[in-house]
Amino acid sequence: MSEACPDLSVRIGSLVLPNPVMTASGTFGYGLEYADICDLSRLGAVVIKAATVAPRVGNRPPRIVETAAGMLNAIGLQNPGADAIIAEKLPELAGFGVPIIANLAGECVDDYVLLADKFAACGHVAALELNISCPNVEGGMAFGVCPEMTAELVGSVRAITDLPLITKLSPNVTDITEIAVAAVTAGSDALSMINTLLGMSIDVRRRRPLLGNATGGLSGPAIRPVAVRCVWQVYDVVDVPIIGSGGIMCVEDALEFIMAGASAVAIGTANFVNPLAGTEILDGLVDYCQSNGIKDISEIVGVAHG
Ligand SMILES: Cc1cc2nc3c(=O)[nH]c(=O)nc-3n(C[C@H](O)[C@H](O)[C@H](O)COP(=O)(O)O)c2cc1C
């Protein structure tokens, strides 16, 4: 017996994504690296690795360390710079027919405004994700830990583009709801959470930090309960879509985020273990909806709140 296909579409501002499963920035390159093994056109969106105004070589190695149920990274926003990404990566990625979300990282408001302007003008991106929460570069989290700075940044980018704006929040704060409200009040169409948790590991033989940068961002299943809690708290205080991320490895994990209040999910560290994680989780969501008589995925967004 064939079941009707559930409606999985998600609205983010003026953008409608075909389904709620996207890749998390920095864990899926520019999508192109995965095109031979993953059918990119099935994903709800590809969120590309953070772009900065000028090229960045990133932090000194080692830049990745495995931890219990997760990993620490201190890549340091390595990227060839916005102009090169726009010229060399996006036209090819656009050919796969998947919505592209650009993740922007800057050192000051003007950087974000310039980046937003460049990516909006290129015509290939469907939305902008403001990364105000990178723990691996000096000053990278400065915006995301202060409501006033978050509001100033989001408001300045909002003023120069009509593209849907997603603000990516940091868990490295006392009260994530304050930052969420500041971003939405300043014009963010959606929120994405969480970026990595600041962490570190020490090599006890060498008696030195394992990462070249000493500290890094913790991701993977280890952070999932923290991320679900963040989505849960923020769902209560905003009425824009939330994109949940943090240790989503399988469909049950994605459902946890959706039931906590996420309208969409971003798959990150799982891609390093299984590059097909995104499409497998999408298949799992379709199965779950069909087996539970769910016609529209929005029926279960935030359902755990009762
Ligand atoms: C190697 C690596 C690089 C990342 N680079 C970025 C980045 O460039 N921009 C960003 O907003 N988040 C970046 N992140 C954070 C992820 O997008 C994601 O929010 C976080 O890892 C939590 O999800 P996960 O536990 O499923 O990986 C990176 C994470 C990892 C592991």
The ligand as an SDF file (V2000), in Angstrom:
LIG
                    3D

 31 33  0  0  0  0  0  0  0  0999 V2000
   34.7460   21.1860   11.1680 C   0  0  0  0  0  0  0  0  0  0  0  0
   33.6350   22.1580   11.4700 C   0  0  0  0  0  0  0  0  0  0  0  0
   33.6020   23.3880   10.8240 C   0  0  0  0  0  0  0  0  0  0  0  0
   32.5640   24.2920   11.0790 C   0  0  0  0  0  0  0  0  0  0  0  0
   32.5400   25.4830   10.4180 N   0  0  0  0  0  0  0  0  0  0  0  0
   31.4920   26.3440   10.6090 C   0  0  0  0  0  0  0  0  0  0  0  0
   31.3910   27.5500    9.8500 C   0  0  0  0  0  0  0  0  0  0  0  0
   32.2200   27.8280    8.9700 O   0  0  0  0  0  0  0  0  0  0  0  0
   30.3320   28.3690   10.1070 N   0  0  0  0  0  0  0  0  0  0  0  0
   29.3730   28.0630   11.0500 C   0  0  0  0  0  0  0  0  0  0  0  0
   28.4270   28.8360   11.2540 O   0  0  0  0  0  0  0  0  0  0  0  0
   29.4330   26.9070   11.7520 N   0  0  0  0  0  0  0  0  0  0  0  0
   30.4600   26.0490   11.5450 C   0  0  0  0  0  0  0  0  0  0  0  0
   30.5070   24.8750   12.2450 N   0  0  0  0  0  0  0  0  0  0  0  0
   29.4210   24.5300   13.1960 C   0  0  0  0  0  0  0  0  0  0  0  0
   28.3880   23.6010   12.5420 C   0  0  0  0  0  0  0  0  0  0  0  0
   27.7830   24.2160   11.4180 O   0  0  0  0  0  0  0  0  0  0  0  0
   27.3020   23.1610   13.5310 C   0  0  0  0  0  0  0  0  0  0  0  0
   26.5470   24.2920   13.9130 O   0  0  0  0  0  0  0  0  0  0  0  0
   27.8660   22.5190   14.7870 C   0  0  0  0  0  0  0  0  0  0  0  0
   28.9650   21.6840   14.4560 O   0  0  0  0  0  0  0  0  0  0  0  0
   26.8240   21.6950   15.5540 C   0  0  0  0  0  0  0  0  0  0  0  0
   26.2830   20.6700   14.7520 O   0  0  0  0  0  0  0  0  0  0  0  0
   26.8710   19.1600   14.7240 P   0  0  0  0  0  0  0  0  0  0  0  0
   27.0800   18.7440   16.1430 O   0  0  0  0  0  0  0  0  0  0  0  0
   25.8510   18.3610   13.9980 O   0  0  0  0  0  0  0  0  0  0  0  0
   28.1760   19.2320   13.9760 O   0  0  0  0  0  0  0  0  0  0  0  0
   31.5380   23.9450   12.0080 C   0  0  0  0  0  0  0  0  0  0  0  0
   31.5820   22.7080   12.6460 C   0  0  0  0  0  0  0  0  0  0  0  0
   32.5910   21.8140   12.3830 C   0  0  0  0  0  0  0  0  0  0  0  0
   32.5940   20.4770   13.0820 C   0  0  0  0  0  0  0  0  0  0  0  0
  1  2  1  0
  2  3  1  0
  2 30  2  0
  3  4  2  0
  4  5  1  0
  4 28  1  0
  5  6  2  0
  6  7  1  0
  6 13  1  0
  7  8  2  0
  7  9  1  0
  9 10  1  0
 10 11  2  0
 10 12  1  0
 12 13  2  0
 13 14  1  0
 14 15  1  0
 14 28  1  0
 15 16  1  0
 16 17  1  0
 16 18  1  0
 18 19  1  0
 18 20  1  0
 20 21  1  0
 20 22  1  0
 22 23  1  0
 23 24  1  0
 24 25  2  0
 24 26  1  0
 24 27  1  0
 28 29  2  0
 29 30  1  0
 30 31  1  0
M  END
$$$$
